[in-house]
C-alpha cells in the first residue's frame, strides 16, 4: 500500500528530485493533488492565439510543415517546424544536433505535445509565436496503448521549466499503479452525496477513460477540500464556545445610554439590529467572535463604539487596533468628536480615550501606557504599537480589529492575550464586502453581521472610466472638473499607485492578473508636480503617502480636513477611515493597477456628506481587455457585494483564503468559491452533523488524520488564531 505521506523517492527514484526542485512536490499525496489544469484530446490543437509571451506551456498540436532555413549571420541552417490550429501558426525552432533529431521525428501530420517557453514577436502586420528548442513527446511514442489514446483525454498539468507535463503524467501513472489508500470520508456521507471513492476519484482525474470520468472525480475531490475546511472551522467554533470570558452586560443609565441620547443622527435599522446582536454576545460568559462587514460609509465605527461603551460601562476596557497611523489618528479624532465631553473622563461617567502609536514622543507614550495599565483609559486606540510587550491593560474586555485582513495571525493573537481574566470579546471589522461562500470558508468560525444600509443623507457617487490613451481630452476634462468643484468651495483627491522614483516606492499596488510589460506606475510626487505646474497651478495642492513622518501625515490630514488644501495627491493611505465630507471628487490615476475592492474602498472617500460624489478612473488599458472590464464593472455599480463577486472571479482562491498571510500555498486546489457555493454549503452541513455525533472524530481515524494534517500547517494556524 502506498500512503499519501510516503516520500516520492521511494516510489519514483531519481524522478522525485526533479518534481521537488521544479514544483516543490515531495510526497505521494502532493503529487496526486497536483491536478491537471485541463485535458486535451488526440487531434485537438491548443489555440495558439491564447499563448502569451514568457509563459511555460505544454501545447498539443499537429505538425503542418518542416523547413530548413539559412542562418542569418553565419553558415549553416536551422529547422523551422510549423504547428497550426487551422487559424494561427506556432513555430518551433531547432538548432544544431537538436534540429537533426527533430527533422527525423517531426514529420508533417505528426501529433505530439510540445513544452517550452513562449516567445512572441510582433510587428504592425504580424504576430509570430515561437518555442525555441521545445521538449516534445510524440503520441505514438508515449508508452500508452493505442486504445488508451484513441478516446482518452490527455491530462495537461501545470508545469515548470525543465519539467514537461508528460513527465508529470508518467510520474503520476507510476504512483497510481501501486496506489491503495483508505478513504477518510465516512461511507454514509459518500452515500448521501453520491460521491465516488477517493481512490476512484484520483484514478479518474489523472487517467480518465473519457470526458465523462472527469466531473464526478472533480466533485468528489472538491467536496473533500470543502469538507475538511469546514471541519476545521467548526472545530474552532466548538473550542471557542468552551473558553471563558467575563460577561459585559449593558447597564441602564451608563455611558452608552448618555451617548445614545446625544447622537446627532438616527441609527439605521441595520445599526440597531447589529448593535443588539453584539450587546447580547458581550453579556455571555464566553468570548464573542463576530465579524462586522459593511459597505463603505455604512456606519461600522458607530456600532463598534457603542460596543466599546457597553464594555466600559461593565468596568472593562476596549482596544481598537488599526493598520495605519493615519487610520488610528482618524479613529481617535472621530471617536473623541462623537463622544464630546464624555471622552474627557469623569463627566456623566465618561471615560478617557487615548491614542498609542509607534511614533509618539516619550512623554506622550508614557502617559498613554499609564492610562491603559491603570484602567484610567476605557478606550485605547492604536496601531501595531498596541501589540508590544510593555503595553498592559487593567481589564481588557473587548478587542476591535479594523480592516482585519491587514493583520497577521500572531499580531491579532498578541493583543487578545493581554486580557487578565479569561479571554476578551473580539469584533473584527471589514469594509470589503464578503461573498457568502467566503464568509462560510474564511470566516466560518465567526458569527457574521452585515451592515448593508447606508445612513440617510449620504449623497450618490457617480463613477466614470477615463480612457486617457484613446481620448486624452477626457483627462483634460477631469482636471477641469476638479477646478469647477474647488471653485464651488469643495475639495478633491488624486490617487496614485506609487510615492516616487525611490526604490520601494510602490504602496499598496495590487496584482491584477495582467503581466504585460508596462511603463512604471504614476507616482504621487511626480503627479503633484505636474498638476502644480500645469492644469491645477493656482490651487493649493498637498501630498500624503506612507513614507512621510507620522506627525507630518497627521498635519496634512488636519489641513485637508480644515479646508486648507484644495487637492490632496495621495497613495492608498487614504483608502480607509478618512472622512472629509467636503471632498466631492476623486481622480484615480492608473486605476487598472488597483483591484476591484480597493477601487470601491477608495471612491468611498467622496460623497460622504450631502455633496454628490464623482470618481474618475483614469486608465490607458484598451477597451475589451480584462483590466478595462474590471474598471467598467466598478463604474457600473455602487453595490460592494456585487463587486466582491467580480473581485473573487478575478483573483486566485488562495489570495482570498489568506495564503499570503499563512506563508503557504492554499489547501484548495479544485474548490472554486463562486462556482461551488452549493457544494460548500452541503459540506458544511455534513461536517456539522458529523461533529455533533463525534466531536473528536474518534470513530473516524483516517478523517482525523487528514484533519490533523491540515491543522498542522500554517494555514491552520491562521484559522486557529484568526
GUNUDO-252204 format. One record per residue (C-alpha): y negated, x, z negated; residue in three letters. Coordinates in steps of 0.5 Angstrom, whole numbers, padded with zeros to 4 digits, always signed. Each point is the difference from the previous one (the first is absolute). Layout:
GUNUDO-252204
YXZALA/...
//
This chain:
GUNUDO-252204
+0000+0000+0000UNK/-0007+0003+0002UNK/-0005-0002-0005UNK/-0008-0001+0001UNK/-0002+0005-0005UNK/+0005+0005+0004UNK/-0003+0006+0003UNK/+0000+0001+0007UNK/+0002+0007+0000UNK/+0007-0003-0002UNK/+0001-0004+0006UNK/-0004+0003+0006UNK/+0000+0007-0002UNK/-0006+0004+0004UNK/-0003-0006+0003UNK/-0002-0002-0007UNK/-0005+0006+0000UNK/-0004-0003+0006UNK/+0000-0007-0003UNK/-0003+0003-0006UNK/-0005+0004+0003UNK/-0003-0005+0005UNK/+0001-0006-0004UNK/+0001+0001-0007UNK/+0007-0003+0000UNK/+0005+0003-0005UNK/+0005-0006-0002UNK/+0004-0004+0004UNK/-0004-0006-0003UNK/-0006+0003+0003UNK/+0003+0001+0007UNK/+0003-0007+0000UNK/-0007-0003-0002UNK/-0003+0004+0006UNK/+0000-0007+0004UNK/-0001+0000+0008UNK/-0007-0001+0002UNK/+0002-0004+0006UNK/+0006-0001+0005UNK/+0001+0002+0007UNK/+0005-0003+0005UNK/+0003+0004+0005UNK/-0004+0000+0006UNK/-0006-0002-0004UNK/-0006+0004+0001UNK/-0005+0001-0005UNK/-0007-0002+0002UNK/-0004+0007+0002UNK/-0007-0003-0001UNK/+0002-0001-0007UNK/+0001+0007-0001UNK/-0006+0004-0004UNK/-0003+0007+0000UNK/+0003+0004-0005UNK/+0006-0004-0003UNK/+0007+0002+0000UNK/+0004-0005+0004UNK/+0007-0002+0002UNK/+0000-0003+0007UNK/+0006-0004+0003UNK/-0001+0001+0008UNK/+0003+0001+0007UNK/-0002+0006+0004UNK/-0003-0002+0006UNK/-0002+0007+0004UNK/+0001+0007-0002UNK/-0004+0005+0004UNK/-0001+0008+0000UNK/-0008+0001-0001UNK/-0003+0007+0001UNK/-0003+0003-0006UNK/-0008+0001+0001UNK/-0002+0007-0003UNK/+0007+0003+0001UNK/+0006+0001+0004UNK/+0006-0005-0001UNK/+0001-0007+0000UNK/+0000-0006-0006UNK/+0004-0006+0000UNK/-0003-0007+0000UNK/+0004-0006-0002UNK/-0003-0006+0001UNK/+0003-0006-0004UNK/-0003-0007+0002UNK/+0000-0007-0003UNK/-0002-0003+0006UNK/-0007+0000-0001UNK/-0002+0007-0003UNK/+0003+0007+0000UNK/+0002+0004-0005UNK/+0000+0008+0002UNK/+0005+0005-0003UNK/-0002+0007+0000UNK/+0005+0005+0000UNK/-0001+0008+0001UNK/+0005+0006+0001UNK/+0007-0001-0002UNK/-0001-0007-0003UNK/-0002-0002+0007UNK/+0006+0002+0003UNK/+0005-0003-0005UNK/-0004-0007+0000UNK/+0000+0001+0008UNK/+0007-0001+0000UNK/+0001-0005-0005UNK/-0006-0005+0001UNK/+0001-0003+0007UNK/-0003-0006+0003UNK/+0003-0006-0003UNK/+0002+0003-0007UNK/-0001-0004-0006UNK/-0002+0004-0006UNK/-0004+0001-0007UNK/-0006+0005+0000UNK/-0003+0002-0006UNK/-0007+0005-0001UNK/-0007+0000-0001UNK/-0004-0004+0005UNK/-0006+0003+0004UNK/-0005-0005+0003UNK/-0004+0003+0006UNK/-0006-0005+0002UNK/-0005+0000+0006UNK/-0004-0005+0002UNK/+0005-0002+0005UNK/+0007+0002-0003UNK/+0004+0000-0007UNK/+0005+0005+0000UNK/+0005-0001-0005UNK/+0005+0007-0002UNK/+0005+0002-0004UNK/+0001+0008+0000UNK/+0007+0002-0001UNK/+0003-0006-0003UNK/+0006+0000-0003UNK/+0005-0005+0003UNK/+0006-0004+0000UNK/+0004-0003+0006UNK/+0003-0007-0002UNK/+0006+0002+0004UNK/+0001+0007-0005UNK/-0002-0003-0006UNK/+0007-0001-0003UNK/+0000-0007-0001UNK/+0005-0004+0005UNK/-0002-0004+0006UNK/+0002-0006-0003UNK/-0005+0001-0006UNK/-0006+0002+0005UNK/+0002-0006+0004UNK/-0003-0005-0004UNK/-0002+0003-0007UNK/-0007+0001-0002UNK/-0002+0007-0001UNK/-0004+0002-0006UNK/-0006+0004+0000UNK/-0002+0003-0006UNK/-0007+0002-0003UNK/+0001+0008+0002UNK/-0004+0006-0001UNK/-0001+0007+0004UNK/+0007+0003+0000UNK/+0004-0006-0002UNK/+0001-0005+0006UNK/+0002-0007-0001UNK/+0007+0001+0003UNK/+0001+0006-0005UNK/-0001-0005-0006UNK/+0004-0005+0003UNK/+0006+0005+0001UNK/-0001+0001-0008UNK/+0000-0007-0002UNK/+0006-0001+0004UNK/+0004+0005-0003UNK/-0002-0003-0007UNK/+0002-0007+0002UNK/+0007+0003+0002UNK/+0001+0002-0007UNK/-0004-0005-0004UNK/+0003-0005-0005UNK/-0005-0003-0005UNK/+0000-0005-0006UNK/-0005-0006+0002UNK/-0005+0000-0006UNK/-0003-0007+0002UNK/+0004-0006-0004UNK/+0005-0004+0004UNK/-0003-0006-0002UNK/-0007+0002+0003UNK/+0003+0002+0006UNK/+0004-0006+0001UNK/-0006-0005-0002UNK/-0005+0004+0005UNK/+0006+0001+0006UNK/-0001+0008+0000UNK/+0005+0005+0003UNK/+0003+0005-0005UNK/-0004+0007-0001UNK/+0005+0004+0004UNK/+0000-0005+0006UNK/-0008+0000+0000UNK/+0000+0007+0000UNK/+0005+0001+0006UNK/-0003-0006+0004UNK/-0007+0003-0001UNK/+0002+0007+0002UNK/+0005-0002+0005UNK/-0001-0007+0003UNK/+0005-0002+0005UNK/-0005-0005+0002UNK/-0007-0002-0001UNK/+0003-0006-0004UNK/+0002+0005-0005UNK/-0007+0003-0002UNK/-0003-0007-0003UNK/+0005-0001-0005UNK/+0000+0007-0002UNK/-0007+0001-0001UNK/-0001-0007-0004UNK/+0005+0003-0005UNK/-0003+0007-0001UNK/-0007-0003+0000UNK/+0003-0005-0006UNK/+0002+0006-0004UNK/-0006+0003+0000UNK/-0004-0006-0002UNK/+0006-0002-0005UNK/-0001+0007-0003UNK/-0007+0000-0001UNK/+0000-0007-0003UNK/+0005+0002-0005UNK/-0005+0006-0002UNK/-0006-0004+0000UNK/+0004-0006-0004UNK/+0003+0005-0005UNK/-0007+0003-0001UNK/-0003-0007-0002UNK/+0006-0001-0004UNK/-0001+0006-0004UNK/-0008-0001-0001UNK/+0002-0007-0003UNK/+0003+0003-0005UNK/-0006+0005-0002UNK/-0004-0002-0006UNK/-0008-0001+0001UNK/-0005-0002-0005UNK/-0002-0007+0001UNK/-0007-0001+0002UNK/-0001-0008+0000UNK/-0007-0003+0001UNK/-0005-0001-0005UNK/-0005-0006-0001UNK/-0007+0002-0001UNK/+0001+0007+0002UNK/-0003+0005+0005UNK/+0004-0004+0006UNK/-0003-0006-0002UNK/-0007+0002+0000UNK/+0001+0004+0006UNK/+0002-0006+0004UNK/-0006-0004-0003UNK/-0005+0005+0003UNK/+0004+0001+0007UNK/-0006-0002+0005UNK/+0005-0003+0005UNK/+0006-0004+0000UNK/+0007+0003+0000UNK/+0004-0002+0006UNK/+0006-0005-0001UNK/+0005+0007+0002UNK/-0004+0004-0005UNK/+0001-0005-0005UNK/+0008-0001+0001UNK/+0001+0007+0001UNK/-0004+0001-0007UNK/+0005-0005-0003UNK/+0006+0004+0002UNK/-0003+0006-0002UNK/-0002-0003-0007UNK/+0007-0002-0001UNK/+0003+0006+0002UNK/-0004+0004-0005UNK/+0002-0005-0006UNK/+0007+0002+0001UNK/+0004+0006-0004UNK/+0002+0003+0006UNK/-0005+0004+0005UNK/-0003-0003+0005UNK/+0002+0003+0007UNK/-0005-0004+0005UNK/-0002+0002+0007UNK/-0007-0004+0002UNK/-0001+0000+0007UNK/-0006-0003+0003UNK/-0005+0000+0006UNK/-0006+0005+0001UNK/-0005-0004-0005UNK/+0005-0005-0003UNK/-0003+0002-0007UNK/+0006+0004-0003UNK/-0005+0004-0004UNK/-0002-0006-0004UNK/+0007-0002-0001UNK/+0002+0007-0003UNK/-0006+0000-0004UNK/+0002-0007-0003UNK/+0007+0003-0002UNK/-0003+0006-0003UNK/-0005-0004-0004UNK/+0006-0004-0003UNK/+0004+0006-0002UNK/-0007+0003-0003UNK/+0000-0007-0004UNK/+0007+0001-0002UNK/-0002+0007-0003UNK/+0002+0005+0005UNK/-0003+0004+0006UNK/+0001+0000+0007UNK/-0001+0005+0005UNK/-0002+0000+0007UNK/+0003+0005+0005UNK/-0004+0001+0007UNK/+0002+0005+0005UNK/-0007+0003+0001UNK/-0006+0002-0004UNK/-0004-0005+0005UNK/+0004-0006-0002UNK/+0001+0002-0007UNK/-0008+0000+0000UNK/-0001-0006+0004UNK/+0005-0004-0005UNK/-0004+0003-0006UNK/-0006-0003+0003UNK/+0002-0007+0002UNK/+0004-0001-0007UNK/-0006+0002-0004UNK/-0004-0004+0004UNK/+0005-0006+0000UNK/+0000+0001-0008UNK/-0007+0001-0001UNK/-0001+0001-0008UNK/+0007-0002-0001UNK/+0001+0008+0003UNK/-0004+0003-0006UNK/+0005-0002-0006UNK/-0002-0004-0006UNK/-0003-0006+0004UNK/+0004-0006+0000UNK/+0006+0004-0002UNK/-0002+0004+0006UNK/+0004+0007+0002UNK/-0002+0007+0003UNK/+0001+0001+0007UNK/+0001+0008+0001UNK/+0001+0004+0006UNK/+0004+0006+0001UNK/+0001+0005+0006UNK/+0001+0007+0001UNK/-0007+0002+0002UNK/-0003-0003-0006UNK/-0004+0005-0005UNK/+0003+0003-0006UNK/-0004-0004-0005UNK/+0001-0007+0004UNK/+0007+0002+0001UNK/+0001+0001-0008UNK/-0004-0007-0001UNK/+0005-0004+0005UNK/+0006+0004-0003UNK/-0002-0002-0007UNK/-0002-0007+0001UNK/+0007-0001+0004UNK/+0004+0003-0006UNK/-0004-0003-0006UNK/+0001-0007+0004UNK/-0008-0001+0000UNK/+0001-0001+0008UNK/+0004-0006+0001UNK/+0000+0001+0008UNK/+0001+0007+0002UNK/-0001+0001+0008UNK/+0001+0007+0003UNK/+0004+0004+0006UNK/+0006+0005-0001UNK/-0004+0003-0006UNK/+0003-0006-0004UNK/+0007+0003+0001UNK/-0002+0006-0003UNK/+0004+0002-0007UNK/-0006+0000-0004UNK/-0002-0007+0002UNK/+0002-0004-0006UNK/+0000-0008-0002UNK/-0001-0003-0006UNK/+0004-0006+0002UNK/+0001+0000+0008UNK/+0003-0007+0001UNK/-0002-0001+0008UNK/+0000+0005+0006UNK/-0003-0003+0006UNK/+0001+0005+0006UNK/-0005-0002+0006UNK/+0003+0002+0007UNK/+0006+0001-0003UNK/+0003+0004+0007UNK/-0005+0005-0001UNK/+0004+0003-0006UNK/+0007+0004-0001UNK/+0005-0002-0005UNK/-0001+0005-0005UNK/-0007-0002+0000UNK/+0001-0007-0002UNK/+0005+0001-0005UNK/-0004+0005-0004UNK/-0005-0005-0001UNK/+0005-0005-0002UNK/+0003+0005-0005UNK/-0007+0000-0004UNK/+0002-0006-0004UNK/+0002+0001-0007UNK/+0003-0007-0001UNK/+0005-0002+0005UNK/-0002+0000+0007UNK/-0006-0002+0003UNK/-0001-0006+0004UNK/-0001+0002+0008UNK/-0004-0003+0005UNK/+0000+0003+0007UNK/-0005-0002+0005UNK/-0001+0001+0007UNK/-0005-0003+0005UNK/+0005+0002+0006UNK/+0004-0007+0001UNK/+0007+0001+0000UNK/+0005-0004+0004UNK/+0005-0004-0003UNK/+0006+0005+0002UNK/-0004+0006-0003UNK/-0001-0004-0007UNK/+0007-0001+0000UNK/+0002+0007+0001UNK/-0005+0005-0002UNK/-0002-0005-0006UNK/+0006-0004-0001UNK/+0000+0002-0007UNK/-0007-0002-0002UNK/-0003-0007+0000UNK/-0005-0001+0005UNK/-0006-0004+0000UNK/-0005-0001+0006UNK/-0007-0002+0001UNK/-0001-0003+0007UNK/-0006-0004-0001UNK/-0007+0004+0000UNK/-0006-0002-0004UNK/-0005-0005+0002UNK/-0006+0002+0003UNK/+0003+0006+0004UNK/-0002+0001+0007UNK/+0004+0000+0006UNK/+0001+0007+0003UNK/+0000+0001+0008UNK/+0004+0006+0003UNK/+0000+0002+0007UNK/+0003+0006+0004UNK/-0005+0005+0003UNK/+0003+0004+0006UNK/-0004+0006+0000UNK/+0003+0004+0005UNK/+0000-0006+0005UNK/-0006-0004-0002UNK/-0005+0006-0003UNK/-0006-0005+0000UNK/+0004-0004-0005UNK/+0000+0005-0005UNK/-0008+0001+0001UNK/+0000-0008-0002UNK/+0004+0002-0006UNK/-0006+0004-0002UNK/-0005-0005+0002UNK/+0004-0005-0005UNK/-0001+0005-0006UNK/-0007+0001+0002UNK/-0001-0008+0000UNK/+0004-0001-0007UNK/-0004+0005-0003UNK/-0007-0003+0003UNK/+0002-0006-0004UNK/+0001+0004-0006UNK/+0007+0001+0000UNK/+0005+0006+0000UNK/+0006+0003+0004UNK/+0006+0004-0001UNK/+0002+0005+0006UNK/+0007+0002-0002UNK/+0003+0007+0003UNK/+0007+0003-0001UNK/-0002+0007-0002UNK/-0005+0003-0004UNK/-0002+0006+0004UNK/+0003+0006+0004UNK/+0002+0004-0006UNK/+0008+0001-0001UNK/+0003-0006-0003UNK/-0006-0005+0001UNK/+0004-0006+0002UNK/+0000-0005-0005UNK/+0005-0006+0000UNK/+0001+0000+0007UNK/+0007-0004+0001UNK/+0006+0002+0005UNK/-0001-0006+0005UNK/+0006+0002+0005UNK/-0004+0003+0006UNK/+0001+0007+0000UNK/-0003+0002+0007UNK/-0005+0005+0000UNK/-0007-0002-0002UNK/-0007+0003-0002UNK/-0001+0001-0007UNK/-0002-0006-0004UNK/-0007-0001-0001UNK/-0003+0003-0007UNK/-0005-0003-0005UNK/-0005+0006+0000UNK/+0000+0000+0008UNK/-0001-0007+0001UNK/-0005-0001-0005UNK/-0004+0006+0003UNK/+0001-0003+0007UNK/-0003-0007-0003UNK/-0005+0003-0004UNK/-0003+0004+0007UNK/+0002-0006+0004UNK/+0001-0007+0000UNK/-0002-0001-0007UNK/-0005+0005-0001UNK/-0005-0004-0004UNK/+0005-0003-0005UNK/+0002+0003-0007UNK/+0007+0003+0001UNK/+0004+0002-0005UNK/+0007+0003+0000UNK/+0006-0001-0005UNK/+0007+0004+0000UNK/+0005+0002-0005UNK/-0002+0008+0001UNK/-0007-0002-0004UNK/+0000+0002-0007UNK/+0001-0007-0004UNK/-0007+0000-0003UNK/-0002+0000+0007UNK/+0004-0005+0002UNK/-0002-0005-0005UNK/-0007+0002+0001UNK/+0001-0002+0008UNK/+0003-0007-0002UNK/-0005-0002-0005UNK/-0006+0002+0005UNK/+0004-0004+0005UNK/+0001-0006-0005UNK/-0007+0000-0001UNK/-0002+0000+0007UNK/-0003+0007+0000UNK/+0005+0002+0006UNK/+0000-0005+0006UNK/+0006+0003+0004UNK/+0006+0004-0004UNK/+0004+0004+0004UNK/+0007+0001-0004UNK/+0007+0001+0001UNK/+0005-0005-0003UNK/-0002+0002-0007UNK/-0004-0007+0000UNK/+0007-0003+0002UNK/+0001-0004-0006UNK/-0004-0002-0006UNK/-0007+0001+0003UNK/-0004-0006-0001UNK/-0007+0000+0003UNK/-0002-0008+0002UNK/-0006+0002+0004UNK/+0004+0004+0005UNK/+0002-0004+0006UNK/+0002+0004+0006UNK/+0006+0006+0000UNK/+0001+0004+0006UNK/+0007+0004+0000UNK/+0000+0006+0005UNK/+0007+0002+0003UNK/+0002-0007-0003UNK/+0007+0002+0003UNK/+0001+0005-0004UNK/+0001-0004-0006UNK/+0006-0005-0002UNK/-0001-0008+0000UNK/+0000-0001-0007UNK/-0005+0006-0001UNK/-0005-0003+0005UNK/+0001-0007-0003UNK/-0002+0003-0007UNK/-0006+0004+0003UNK/-0003-0006+0003UNK/+0001-0004-0007UNK/-0006+0004-0002UNK/-0005-0004+0004UNK/-0001-0008+0000UNK/+0000+0001-0008UNK/-0006-0004-0001UNK/-0003-0006+0003UNK/-0002+0004+0006UNK/+0005+0000+0006UNK/+0004+0006+0002UNK/+0001+0004+0006UNK/+0005+0005+0001UNK/+0001+0004+0007UNK/+0006+0004+0001UNK/-0002+0006+0005UNK/+0005+0003+0004UNK/+0002+0004+0006UNK/+0007-0003+0000UNK/+0001-0003+0007UNK/+0002-0007+0001UNK/+0007-0002-0001UNK/+0002+0006-0004UNK/+0003-0001-0007UNK/-0006+0002-0003UNK/-0004-0005+0003UNK/+0004-0005-0001UNK/+0000+0002-0007UNK/-0007-0001+0000UNK/+0000-0006+0004UNK/+0004-0003-0006UNK/-0005+0002-0005UNK/-0005-0003+0004UNK/+0004-0007+0001UNK/+0001-0002-0008UNK/-0003+0001-0007UNK/+0007-0002-0003UNK/+0002+0006-0003UNK/+0007-0003-0001UNK/+0001-0001+0008UNK/-0003+0007+0001UNK/+0005+0003-0005UNK/+0006-0002+0004UNK/-0004+0003+0006UNK/+0000+0006-0004UNK/+0007+0000-0002UNK/+0002-0001+0007UNK/-0003+0007+0002UNK/+0002+0004-0006UNK/+0006+0003-0002UNK/+0004-0004-0006UNK/+0000+0007-0003UNK/-0007+0000-0001UNK/+0000-0007-0003UNK/+0005+0002-0005UNK/-0003+0006-0003UNK/+0004+0005+0003UNK/-0006+0004+0001UNK/-0001+0000-0008UNK/+0007+0001-0001UNK/+0000+0006+0004UNK/+0007-0002+0003UNK/+0002-0004+0006UNK/+0000-0007+0000UNK/+0007-0003-0002UNK/-0001-0006+0005UNK/+0003+0002+0007UNK/+0001-0006+0003UNK/-0003-0006-0004UNK/-0007-0002+0003UNK/-0004-0004-0005UNK/-0003-0005+0005UNK/+0006-0001+0004UNK/+0005+0000-0005UNK/-0004-0005-0005UNK/+0006-0005-0001UNK/+0005+0006-0001UNK/-0005+0003-0005UNK/+0000-0007-0004UNK/+0007-0001+0001UNK/+0002+0007-0003UNK/-0005-0001-0006UNK/+0003-0007-0002UNK/+0007+0003+0001UNK/-0002+0006-0005UNK/-0003-0004-0005UNK/+0007-0005+0000UNK/+0004+0007-0001UNK/-0004+0003-0005UNK/+0000-0007-0004UNK/+0007+0001-0001UNK/+0001+0007+0000UNK/-0007+0003-0002UNK/+0003+0007-0001UNK/+0005+0000+0006UNK/+0006+0001-0004UNK/+0004-0004+0005UNK/-0002+0004+0006UNK/+0000+0007-0001UNK/-0001+0002+0007UNK/-0006-0004+0001UNK/-0002+0003-0007UNK/+0001+0007+0003UNK/-0004-0002+0006UNK/-0006-0003-0004UNK/+0000+0007-0005UNK/+0000+0004+0007UNK/-0007-0004+0002UNK/-0003+0000-0007UNK/+0002+0008-0001UNK/-0005+0002+0006UNK/-0008+0000+0000UNK/-0001-0007+0003UNK/+0004-0003-0006UNK/-0005+0004-0005UNK/-0005-0003+0004UNK/+0003-0007-0001UNK/+0001+0001-0008UNK/-0007+0002-0002UNK/-0004-0004+0005UNK/
//
